[in-house]
């Protein structure tokens, strides 16, 4: 905040500092600011860069601090990251910050100017996320959806609502209602306690009684096993088998 006030209202927090302000990373190192070329600012201990491309739509405010927009922040920080990391940032932004993929694509196109490095990492992450893509409620759901898309399998319904035997509601992580196939994704963290352990099994029993075939997977399930099992249940064949794990994160 002090650096922002000293720099003036047309200067914004950017790069890793913006990534931290939007809560994509816990640490950011040296403070980094960005301004329009020709608007020079010097602050001790602060890196102030300039650019010819800083439109109003690239500006936002977090906790009173001017900062690059969510889309601009992702584009600016994508270089040097794997497309998996960038993809997780995109999914997180869609869940927490209501990022629109169309806005992100427009930002990528707008910043494709001479002298600026092509954002190949973010383009690779966007290539697997069409305009109708939804990231699910967790990183594990997002990884499962991407595995389904890459395997060429039908897209499931997210958080499908069903009425349990006792009349209460339950939500299936990923579901194929016509085939009555339910996919439950169990991250170790929220599913390791006694209460969650008992609840998950009771809910699975209810789904079975309602005629669902319940497939359970964890963050250690490989994408190859996941897609092969799902394809067998749906009577389809995955287009491309994969061996990478669905997720290395405990939910």
RODOKE-268053 format. One line per field, with one value per residue (C-alpha): residue number from 1; x negated, y, z. Coordinates in Angstrom, 3 decimals, m for minus. Example, Ala and Ser with C-alpha at 12.3 -4.5 7.8 and 13.67 -1.06 7.14 Angstrom:
<sites>
num <- 1/2 $
X <- m12.300/m13.670 $
Y <- m4.500/m1.060 $
Z <- 7.800/7.140 $
</sites>
This chain:
<sites>
num <- 1/2/3/4/5/6/7/8/9/10/11/12/13/14/15/16/17/18/19/20/21/22/23/24/25/26/27/28/29/30/31/32/33/34/35/36/37/38/39/40/41/42/43/44/45/46/47/48/49/50/51/52/53/54/55/56/57/58/59/60/61/62/63/64/65/66/67/68/69/70/71/72/73/74/75/76/77/78/79/80/81/82/83/84/85/86/87/88/89/90/91/92/93/94/95/96/97/98/99/100/101/102/103/104/105/106/107/108/109/110/111/112/113/114/115/116/117/118/119/120/121/122/123/124/125/126/127/128/129/130/131/132/133/134/135/136/137/138/139/140/141/142/143/144/145/146/147/148/149/150/151/152/153/154/155/156/157/158/159/160/161/162/163/164/165/166/167/168/169/170/171/172/173/174/175/176/177/178/179/180/181/182/183/184/185/186/187/188/189/190/191/192/193/194/195/196/197/198/199/200/201/202/203/204/205/206/207/208/209/210/211/212/213/214/215/216/217/218/219/220/221/222/223/224/225/226/227/228/229/230/231/232/233/234/235/236/237/238/239/240/241/242/243/244/245/246/247/248/249/250/251 $
X <- 0.000/m2.839/m4.518/m1.219/m0.488/m4.012/m3.859/m0.506/2.880/1.765/m0.837/0.365/m1.036/m2.106/m3.867/m4.553/m3.230/0.105/0.056/m0.216/2.457/4.899/3.853/2.426/m0.892/m1.764/m5.001/m6.121/m9.597/m10.524/m7.620/m6.886/m4.905/m3.935/m3.075/m2.446/m5.639/m6.567/m5.266/m8.527/m8.590/m11.570/m11.118/m13.864/m13.622/m10.761/m10.998/m8.965/m8.599/m6.924/m4.807/m3.086/m0.079/1.802/5.431/8.143/9.443/6.022/6.457/8.246/8.137/7.502/7.829/7.503/4.314/4.295/3.235/3.268/6.545/6.870/6.502/3.517/1.870/2.161/0.783/m2.123/m3.139/m2.651/m6.114/m8.448/m5.649/m4.361/m0.959/0.245/m0.614/0.943/4.006/4.393/4.203/6.899/9.177/8.632/9.432/12.631/13.741/12.757/12.627/15.230/12.684/14.286/12.215/13.305/11.837/8.612/8.353/8.963/6.177/3.775/4.626/4.379/0.890/m0.393/m2.380/m5.830/m8.614/m6.556/m7.149/m4.291/m2.385/m2.733/m2.185/1.167/2.156/1.440/3.582/6.416/6.254/7.845/10.499/13.270/15.779/18.150/15.427/16.106/13.319/15.378/15.339/11.734/8.419/9.065/12.369/10.635/7.914/10.545/12.443/9.269/8.458/11.973/11.613/8.182/9.448/12.324/14.994/18.410/18.444/20.209/22.566/20.816/22.303/25.385/28.196/30.020/32.569/31.313/33.389/34.124/35.288/32.176/30.149/26.785/24.465/22.429/19.014/19.280/22.288/23.692/27.429/28.520/26.013/26.540/22.772/21.559/17.929/16.810/13.385/11.872/9.048/7.255/7.691/11.475/12.247/9.821/11.783/14.172/17.283/16.395/15.442/18.837/20.776/19.129/20.023/23.601/24.028/22.524/24.976/27.868/26.709/26.453/29.983/31.159/29.659/26.373/23.053/20.595/16.943/14.572/11.157/8.457/5.748/3.314/5.378/3.540/5.310/4.922/6.738/9.355/10.232/10.066/12.407/14.805/14.730/15.581/18.513/19.798/19.149/16.723/13.025/10.712/9.020/5.621/4.444/2.387/0.224/m0.053/1.786/5.091/3.614/0.633/2.592/4.462/7.843 $
Y <- 0.000/2.398/1.779/2.228/5.541/6.799/5.805/7.417/6.188/5.345/2.836/m0.688/m3.645/m6.219/m9.496/m11.603/m8.859/m8.959/m12.755/m12.534/m9.842/m12.069/m14.954/m17.263/m17.515/m17.029/m15.046/m12.624/m11.334/m7.785/m5.401/m4.980/m2.112/m1.307/1.923/3.286/4.082/7.734/7.858/7.387/6.556/5.661/4.138/2.735/m1.063/m1.293/m2.543/m0.230/m1.365/0.380/m0.859/0.469/m1.782/m1.058/m0.530/0.340/m3.238/m4.415/m2.487/m3.521/m2.842/m5.307/m4.097/m0.518/m1.236/m0.659/m3.920/m5.594/m7.371/m11.097/m11.861/m9.542/m10.955/m14.504/m13.547/m11.591/m14.454/m17.397/m17.237/m19.842/m21.797/m25.166/m25.183/m27.376/m24.648/m21.972/m24.188/m24.456/m20.671/m20.324/m22.840/m21.142/m17.753/m19.137/m20.546/m17.681/m14.602/m15.361/m15.189/m15.415/m17.462/m15.179/m12.183/m14.110/m15.021/m11.388/m10.340/m12.849/m11.530/m7.887/m8.406/m10.220/m7.173/m6.937/m7.236/m9.133/m12.839/m15.021/m16.479/m20.104/m21.491/m19.803/m20.687/m24.345/m24.174/m22.484/m25.059/m27.666/m25.276/m24.456/m21.610/m24.049/m25.411/m25.410/m25.987/m27.921/m27.287/m28.379/m28.878/m32.631/m32.146/m29.887/m32.505/m35.207/m33.064/m32.374/m36.089/m36.774/m34.087/m35.306/m38.877/m37.832/m39.101/m37.440/m34.427/m35.190/m33.024/m31.278/m31.453/m33.331/m33.140/m36.274/m36.960/m39.598/m42.440/m40.399/m37.422/m35.264/m33.878/m35.178/m33.832/m36.145/m34.736/m35.772/m37.620/m39.178/m39.187/m41.066/m43.863/m43.628/m43.469/m41.437/m40.368/m39.503/m37.868/m38.322/m35.997/m37.309/m34.194/m33.694/m37.420/m38.778/m38.017/m40.452/m38.398/m37.934/m41.624/m42.751/m40.141/m41.075/m44.733/m44.041/m41.743/m44.340/m46.927/m44.542/m43.922/m47.661/m48.171/m45.463/m47.374/m45.496/m47.182/m45.392/m45.065/m43.725/m42.258/m40.520/m37.966/m40.885/m42.501/m42.260/m40.579/m43.816/m45.887/m43.187/m42.824/m46.588/m47.346/m44.580/m45.660/m49.224/m48.014/m45.857/m48.471/m46.146/m46.213/m43.377/m41.668/m41.387/m43.273/m41.287/m42.294/m39.045/m38.869/m37.022/m34.716/m34.461/m32.281/m33.503/m31.820 $
Z <- 0.000/0.842/m2.515/m4.319/m2.593/m3.280/m6.954/m7.675/m8.960/m12.527/m11.318/m10.520/m8.622/m11.186/m11.918/m8.782/m6.498/m8.347/m8.227/m4.437/m4.075/m5.994/m3.636/m6.302/m4.423/m0.731/m1.342/m4.007/m3.160/m4.165/m4.764/m8.471/m9.983/m13.557/m15.326/m18.785/m20.683/m20.246/m16.682/m14.779/m11.069/m8.899/m5.462/m3.292/m2.988/m5.499/m9.092/m11.350/m14.963/m17.883/m20.755/m23.860/m23.218/m19.997/m20.944/m18.445/m18.675/m17.444/m14.198/m11.016/m7.266/m4.431/m0.822/m2.037/m3.998/m7.792/m9.427/m12.818/m13.570/m12.955/m16.677/m17.112/m14.005/m15.343/m18.760/m17.265/m14.967/m17.331/m18.904/m17.442/m15.768/m16.911/m18.583/m15.670/m13.147/m15.350/m15.768/m11.991/m11.698/m14.366/m12.641/m9.273/m10.824/m12.357/m8.991/m6.679/m8.870/m11.554/m14.362/m17.801/m20.258/m23.096/m21.244/m20.672/m24.370/m25.330/m22.949/m24.537/m28.008/m26.930/m25.515/m28.615/m29.740/m31.384/m28.863/m26.293/m25.748/m26.997/m24.040/m25.155/m21.645/m21.206/m24.765/m23.988/m20.839/m22.749/m25.543/m23.257/m21.916/m24.362/m23.679/m21.935/m19.618/m15.885/m13.338/m10.795/m7.075/m6.585/m8.370/m8.356/m10.214/m12.724/m13.323/m13.798/m16.305/m18.273/m18.349/m19.680/m22.362/m23.473/m23.670/m25.912/m23.513/m23.031/m20.701/m17.392/m15.351/m12.456/m8.956/m10.145/m7.573/m6.456/m3.712/m1.279/0.156/3.294/1.237/1.747/m1.153/m2.313/m4.991/m7.199/m8.138/m11.801/m13.192/m16.347/m15.507/m18.640/m18.028/m14.234/m13.680/m10.696/m10.242/m6.718/m6.303/m2.862/m1.886/1.193/3.353/3.535/3.282/5.901/9.082/10.752/10.026/6.347/6.061/7.372/5.389/2.072/2.444/3.479/0.490/m1.869/m0.548/m1.183/m4.746/m5.392/m4.042/m6.443/m9.344/m9.780/m10.540/m8.282/m9.344/m6.676/m7.430/m5.391/m6.155/m6.603/m9.362/m12.673/m15.582/m17.579/m14.953/m14.458/m18.149/m18.831/m15.921/m16.941/m20.599/m19.579/m17.485/m20.351/m23.024/m24.810/m25.612/m24.535/m27.462/m25.819/m22.707/m20.201/m17.265/m15.317/m11.975/m11.828/m9.235/m6.929/m4.536/m1.488/m1.514 $
</sites>
